[in-house]
Amino acid sequence: MKKLLWFTETNINHTINSGAGISFKDKTTDLTKYIKTFTELKLWEKENYRNEYTESFEEKNLNQLKSIKIHLHSQGYPFSSWHSYEKLVESYIEKGQIEKEKLLSSGISEASKIAVVEVDYESDLDSIKNLTYEEEKDSEKIYELLTKENHSIWREQNMIKNITCEFIQFFTFNLHLNFLTRDYGFNFIQKAKPVGFIAVISEQAVYYETDTTDLLAHYILWEEGYEVLTQHMDITSEFWCKYISSIHLFLDALKGNHITSSNFIKLVFTLESFFSRSSSNDFMTLVSPLLISSNIKEMKNYREIIKKSFNYRNDIVHGGKVHNIKKNDEMIKLFFELKNIISRIFAYLINNKLYLKNSNPKLNHELIFNLFPKGING
C-alpha cells in the first residue's frame, strides 16, 4: 500500500459562525465513496479535457485507489509566517524525510492556507530513490535512476495524479455550485503562482518531488451550516464521467486566483456552451433569466448582466480594447455576477436531471416549448 500526499495552496476559507463570531476551521472531505461510482460509470473512458496531468489510465488503475480525502487547513493561517508550514508538513510526514531545499522549491513556504490531498492506493512497485541536493549535480547519479522500473513507477504515479485531479475538480465544481460568490476581487493576485509538491509514502521510503498546481487556489468562502455539498456530490457523481464541455470551461475559467480578461471570456463561453451553435446573443439573454429568475426584478437584473458581459466579450475578441480586469471595477463585479448566473443554470439543469438524460443538453427552442406547453397564458 502507498500513500500519495499532494500539498498545495488553497484559497478555500472554511468558516464557522459561533456565538463568539466567525472563526476559521480545518475541514476534511472524504470522497472515498465516489471511487465506486466512478468505477461503475467508467471514468477512464472520459474524454481528456485538461492540459495538465493527462496520463491515460485504465480500470485497474482506478481500482488501485482505496481512499481519497481533501484536507483544508485554514486554522492558524497564514502558514507562510514563522515557517509554520513546516509544522503542518511534519504532521503528515516524519521530520527530516524531506530536504528543506526541495520543500522550498515547491513554493509551499509562501502559501497562506494549505490543502493536502491524501490518496491511499495499492501498488506492487517499489519507490523511486530520492537524490539529495548535492547528488542532483552528479550526472552519473541521475543516469542511475533512468531505469525501466523507475519509468513504470513514474507512469503509475502520473496515472494516480490524473485520477486525483478528477476528484479535485469534482470537489471544486460542487463547492462552486453550493456557494454563490460576492465581490471577491480583493483576492486576485498579480501573477500566476502555482504551489505544490507530492510525497509518496511506502514501506520502503518516502519519495517526493515538486509538483505545482492551482486547482484549489480560487477563492471560495465555505460557510459551515449553509451547505448541501454531500447532496450535490451524490447527484453530480452520476454524470461526472460524461464529457460535459460547460463544466470544464467553467472550471478552467475559475482555476487559480490570477484572474484576467481571458478568465472572463471563458465564463462567457461557458454561458454560450449551454445553447446550440445557432443561438443568438438576444436568445441567450432572454432564455437564461427565464430559467433562473423568481420574479420580474431578477429577470431584468440578470438580463442586464448578460448583455454587459456579451458587450465586453465582443469588445475584447473582435479587436477592441483588451481590458485589465483588475483595473476595471465593473468587469470584476460582472465576473462574479456572471459566475452566479452560470451556477444557477447548472443547478437548473441538474435539478431537472437533464445531464442524466443527455450528456450535452442544450437550452434551445424545443426546451422552452416544453416549459410552456400551453403557451405563457395557458
C-alpha positions in Angstrom: 0.0 0.0 0.0 1.2 3.5 -0.8 0.0 6.9 0.2 0.2 9.9 -2.0 0.1 13.3 -0.3 -0.3 16.3 -2.5 0.4 19.6 -0.7 -0.7 22.8 -2.4 -2.0 26.3 -1.6 -5.7 26.8 -1.3 -7.9 29.9 -1.0 -11.0 28.0 0.2 -11.9 29.6 3.5 -13.9 27.2 5.7 -15.6 29.3 8.4 -17.9 28.6 11.4 -20.2 31.2 12.8 -20.3 30.6 16.5 -21.6 32.8 19.4 -18.1 34.3 19.6 -18.1 35.3 15.9 -16.7 33.9 12.7 -13.7 31.6 13.0 -11.6 29.7 10.5 -11.6 25.9 10.9 -9.8 23.0 9.2 -12.1 20.8 7.1 -11.7 17.3 5.8 -13.9 16.0 3.0 -13.9 12.2 2.3 -14.5 11.4 -1.3 -13.8 7.7 -1.0 -17.4 6.5 -1.7 -17.2 8.1 -5.2 -14.5 5.7 -6.2 -17.1 3.0 -6.6 -19.4 5.4 -8.6 -16.7 6.5 -10.9 -15.6 2.9 -11.5 -19.2 1.8 -12.3 -19.5 4.7 -14.8 -16.1 4.1 -16.4 -14.2 7.3 -15.6 -11.2 6.0 -17.6 -13.3 6.4 -20.8 -14.0 10.1 -20.2 -12.5 12.3 -23.0 -9.5 14.2 -21.7 -10.1 17.9 -21.2 -7.2 19.2 -19.1 -3.8 20.5 -20.4 -2.0 19.1 -17.3 -2.0 15.7 -15.7 -3.1 13.9 -18.8 -1.6 10.4 -18.3 -4.1 7.9 -19.6 -5.3 5.3 -17.1 -7.4 2.2 -17.1 -10.0 0.5 -14.9 -7.2 -1.4 -13.0 -5.6 2.0 -12.0 -8.9 3.4 -10.6 -9.3 0.1 -8.7 -6.0 0.7 -7.0 -7.5 3.6 -5.1 -8.7 2.7 -1.6 -9.4 6.1 -0.2 -9.2 9.8 -1.1 -9.6 12.8 1.2 -9.1 16.5 0.8 -7.9 18.3 4.0 -8.3 22.1 4.0 -6.1 23.8 6.6 -7.5 27.3 7.5 -7.0 27.3 11.2 -3.8 29.1 12.2 -3.1 30.6 8.8 -1.0 32.1 7.3 1.3 29.2 7.1 3.9 31.3 5.4 4.6 33.1 8.7 7.2 31.9 11.1 7.8 28.7 9.0 4.6 27.3 10.4 4.1 25.3 7.1 7.0 23.1 8.4 4.9 22.0 11.4 1.9 21.2 9.1 4.1 19.1 6.8 5.5 17.3 9.7 2.0 16.3 10.9 1.8 14.2 7.7 5.5 13.2 7.1 8.1 12.4 9.7 10.5 15.2 10.3 13.8 15.0 8.3 12.4 12.9 5.5 12.3 15.8 3.0 15.2 18.1 2.4 14.4 21.7 3.1 15.8 22.8 -0.3 13.2 20.6 -2.0 10.5 21.9 0.2 11.3 25.5 -0.6 11.4 24.8 -4.3 7.8 23.9 -4.2 6.7 27.3 -3.1 4.8 25.9 -0.1 6.7 28.3 2.1 4.8 31.2 0.6 1.4 29.5 1.0 -1.2 31.3 3.2 -3.5 28.4 3.5 -2.7 24.8 2.6 -4.7 21.9 1.2 -3.5 18.3 1.4 -5.0 15.7 -0.9 -4.5 12.3 0.7 -4.8 9.2 -1.5 -4.2 5.6 -0.4 -3.6 3.2 -3.3 -2.3 -0.3 -3.8 0.9 -0.8 -5.7 3.3 -3.7 -6.3 6.1 -1.3 -7.4 8.9 0.0 -5.2 9.6 3.7 -4.7 12.0 5.8 -6.7 15.1 6.8 -4.8 15.4 10.4 -3.9 18.5 12.3 -4.9 19.9 14.8 -2.4 20.6 18.4 -3.4 24.2 17.5 -4.0 23.5 14.3 -5.9 21.4 16.2 -8.4 24.6 17.8 -9.6 26.1 14.4 -10.4 25.2 13.2 -13.9 26.1 9.6 -13.0 23.6 9.6 -10.1 20.9 10.9 -12.4 21.5 8.3 -15.1 21.4 5.6 -12.5 17.7 6.5 -11.9 16.8 6.1 -15.6 15.7 2.5 -15.3 12.8 0.7 -16.8 11.4 0.0 -13.3 11.6 3.7 -12.3 9.8 4.6 -15.5 7.0 2.2 -14.6 6.8 3.8 -11.1 6.8 7.3 -12.6 4.0 6.4 -15.0 1.9 4.8 -12.3 2.3 7.9 -10.1 1.2 10.1 -13.1 -1.9 7.9 -13.6 -2.8 8.3 -9.9 -2.3 12.0 -10.1 -4.6 12.2 -13.1 -7.3 10.3 -11.3 -6.7 12.5 -8.2 -7.2 15.7 -10.3 -10.6 14.3 -11.4 -11.7 14.1 -7.8 -10.3 17.5 -7.0 -12.2 19.1 -9.9 -15.3 17.2 -8.9 -15.0 18.6 -5.4 -14.4 22.2 -6.5 -17.3 22.1 -9.1 -19.7 21.2 -6.3 -18.3 23.8 -4.0 -18.9 26.5 -6.7 -22.5 25.2 -7.1 -23.0 25.3 -3.4 -21.6 28.7 -2.5 -22.5 31.7 -4.7 -19.9 34.4 -4.6 -19.9 38.1 -3.8 -17.3 40.7 -4.9 -14.1 38.8 -4.0 -11.9 40.8 -6.4 -9.7 41.8 -3.5 -8.3 38.2 -3.5 -7.0 38.3 -7.1 -3.2 38.0 -7.3 -0.9 39.9 -9.6 0.6 36.8 -11.4 0.0 33.1 -11.6 1.7 31.4 -8.7 1.0 27.6 -8.6 2.4 25.9 -5.5 2.8 22.3 -4.5 4.8 19.1 -4.0 3.9 15.4 -3.7 5.2 12.8 -1.3 4.6 9.1 -2.0 4.9 7.1 1.2 5.5 3.4 1.1 7.0 0.8 3.5 10.4 1.2 1.8 10.8 5.0 1.7 9.3 8.4 1.1 9.6 9.7 -2.5 9.0 13.4 -3.0 9.1 15.9 -5.9 7.9 19.4 -6.7 4.6 19.3 -8.4 2.8 22.6 -8.5 -0.9 23.1 -9.1 -3.6 25.8 -8.7 -6.7 23.6 -8.9 -7.6 24.6 -5.3 -6.4 28.2 -5.5 -9.6 30.0 -6.4 -11.2 31.9 -3.6 -14.3 30.2 -2.1 -16.0 31.1 1.2 -17.2 27.9 2.7 -19.7 28.8 5.4 -20.4 25.9 7.6 -24.1 25.2 8.1 -25.2 26.7 4.8 -24.1 23.9 2.5 -25.7 20.8 0.9 -22.4 19.7 -0.5 -22.9 15.9 0.0 -26.3 16.0 -1.7 -24.8 17.9 -4.6 -21.9 15.5 -5.0 -24.2 12.5 -4.8 -26.2 13.9 -7.8 -23.3 15.2 -9.9 -21.3 12.0 -9.4 -23.9 10.2 -11.5 -22.9 12.2 -14.6 -19.3 13.3 -13.8 -17.8 10.6 -16.1 -19.5 12.1 -19.1 -17.6 14.8 -21.1 -19.6 18.0 -20.5 -17.9 20.9 -22.1 -19.8 23.5 -20.0 -18.4 22.1 -16.8 -14.8 22.1 -18.0 -15.0 25.6 -19.4 -16.4 26.7 -16.1 -13.6 25.1 -14.1 -11.0 26.4 -16.4 -12.3 30.0 -16.0 -12.1 29.6 -12.2 -8.8 27.8 -12.0 -6.3 29.7 -9.8 -6.6 33.2 -8.4 -4.8 35.1 -11.1 -7.9 36.3 -12.9 -7.5 38.1 -16.3 -9.9 39.1 -19.1 -9.2 35.6 -20.6 -11.0 34.1 -17.5 -13.9 36.4 -18.0 -14.2 35.4 -21.7 -14.1 31.7 -20.7 -17.1 32.4 -18.4 -19.0 33.9 -21.3 -18.0 30.9 -23.4 -19.4 28.7 -20.6 -22.8 30.6 -20.8 -22.7 30.2 -24.6 -22.0 26.5 -24.3 -25.4 25.9 -22.7 -27.0 26.8 -26.1 -27.0 25.5 -29.6 -24.5 26.9 -32.1 -27.1 28.9 -34.0 -28.4 30.7 -30.8 -28.1 34.4 -31.0 -27.0 36.7 -28.1 -30.6 38.0 -27.9 -32.0 34.5 -27.5 -29.4 33.6 -24.7 -30.1 36.9 -23.0 -33.8 36.2 -23.0 -33.8 32.5 -22.1 -31.2 32.4 -19.3 -33.2 34.8 -17.0 -36.4 32.9 -17.7 -34.9 29.7 -16.3 -33.4 31.0 -13.1 -35.5 34.0 -12.0 -38.2 34.0 -9.4 -39.6 37.5 -10.3 -39.5 40.2 -12.9 -36.9 42.3 -11.0 -34.5 39.4 -11.0 -35.1 38.8 -14.7 -34.3 42.4 -15.6 -31.1 42.3 -13.5 -29.8 39.0 -15.0 -30.6 40.2 -18.5 -28.6 43.4 -17.9 -25.6 41.4 -16.5 -25.6 39.1 -19.5 -25.9 41.9 -22.0 -23.0 43.8 -20.5 -20.9 40.5 -20.4 -21.5 40.0 -24.1 -20.5 43.6 -24.8 -17.2 43.1 -23.0 -16.7 39.8 -24.7 -17.3 41.3 -28.2 -15.1 44.3 -27.4 -12.2 42.0 -26.5 -12.3 39.2 -29.1 -13.2 41.4 -32.1 -10.2 43.7 -31.9 -11.4 46.2 -29.4 -9.7 47.2 -26.2 -8.2 44.4 -24.1 -9.4 45.2 -20.6 -7.3 44.7 -17.5 -9.9 43.2 -15.2 -8.0 44.1 -12.1 -8.3 47.8 -13.0 -11.9 47.6 -14.1 -14.4 47.5 -11.2 -17.4 46.9 -13.4 -15.8 43.9 -15.0 -14.8 42.4 -11.7 -18.4 42.8 -10.5 -19.7 41.3 -13.7 -17.2 38.3 -13.3 -18.8 37.2 -10.1 -22.4 38.0 -11.1 -21.9 36.0 -14.3 -20.4 33.1 -12.4 -23.5 33.1 -10.1 -25.8 33.1 -13.2 -23.9 30.2 -14.6 -24.1 28.3 -11.3 -27.8 28.8 -11.2 -28.2 27.4 -14.8 -26.1 24.4 -13.8 -28.5 23.9 -10.8 -31.5 24.2 -13.1 -30.1 21.5 -15.5 -29.1 19.3 -12.6 -32.3 19.6 -10.7 -34.3 18.7 -13.8 -32.0 15.7 -14.4 -31.1 16.9 -17.9 -27.5 15.7 -17.6 -28.7 12.2 -16.7 -30.9 12.2 -19.8 -28.4 13.7 -22.2 -24.6 14.3 -21.8 -24.9 17.6 -23.8 -28.4 19.1 -23.2 -29.0 22.4 -24.9 -31.2 25.3 -24.0 -33.0 25.6 -27.3 -36.4 26.4 -28.6 -37.6 22.8 -28.0 -36.8 23.0 -24.3 -38.6 26.3 -24.0 -41.7 24.9 -25.7 -41.7 22.1 -23.3 -41.6 24.5 -20.4 -44.7 26.3 -21.8 -46.7 23.5 -23.5 -49.9 25.6 -23.4 -48.4 28.9 -24.0 -47.4 31.5 -21.4 -51.1 32.4 -20.8 -52.2 28.7 -20.8 
